[in-house]
Amino acid sequence: MSVLVVTGTGTEIGKTIVTAAVAAAAAHRRVAVLKPAQTGLAPGEPGDVAEVARLAGAHVTAVELARFPEPLAPATAARRAGMDPVRPYEVAEAAGKLAADHDLVLVEGAGGLLVRFDDEGATLADAARLLAAPVLVVAPAGLGTLNSTALTAESLRARELDCLGVVIGSMPAAPGLAERCNVADLPVAAGAPLLGVVPEGAGSLAPADFRARAAGWLAAPLGGDRPLG
């Protein structure tokens, strides 16, 4: 796989940290991370791709296509800022150019799979289709995750997109009953394997520690050595 699209079942569930872990596990490869739309940050503030590069290492090329100041869905944020939205073809073109001189391109979406890029209803799923790229779904650990993961996977299947697997974006150090059961139930809900479990607070680790541990959080399809779930 040269291009992998990273989406989530919602927002603030660990997509950026999972993206960083995948990039860190690919330290021997040339990796690019592409963020089509960064929202909620002013010019000059470090965004998600900067965080991925900080955690994963100097082998990462970080690219952001557009930035909108308000913390809203990309279409709404672009409209309110009077700025042009990001279009799926622009995402596909940028990812294709990066793939020409990188071994792996990670495209990290904003929010969930069907969050709108523009007022015509284009989404990250449309970019994934143009790229013919597999999609990795990041999900939370606790109650409610089975339904949102099943809905995301169903949306991928309806669009004939390949769900590579699921990664839990933030697993508590002392998981409760729901979190423990969801480790087994998430692959069933997704119809795809569990490819990783990232511990809560992983993004707070020193970068060297993060890089040393990342492979242990991920299964082999993502470059790690965790047993496939």
C-alpha angles and dihedrals in degrees: 000000000000097000124039123182114213116204135160142215088245143333130302094021101120107277094139094048091047090049089051091049092052090048092048092050087055094056091134091058136068104257131188125190117203123194109190096194128013113191134187099034134102122229111285096023114121111256136194096288090052089052091050091051092046093053100035102042148246094305089075122096108206120207129177118187101192139001127202121188102223122074095240139112109297095249093050094042092050093047094049091048092049089237133134113264125234114262125211092238089057090053091048093048093049093047091047092053091049091049090058092070104019130071094218132022118194115198110198116199130209115251115327134348097270100041105132122252093189142006091266090067101254114159143180087271089065091053090049090052092051089050094043083223129155118246127228114205120213113203136181119248103233144067115325095028095105093059096045091045092049090050092050092048091048090052090052092050092047088057092044091243122149116245103208092191147285132280124194103231100204123013115188117239088237104034119199127225094279093050092048093049092045091061087068097033101048095074089053092050092048098039085225136088127276101248101181151355116213115198122240111264095024091133090060093060120107107264093247091054091045091053093046093052102036097088090055091059095053136063124236097270086064095044097264137115102229113124112263112260 
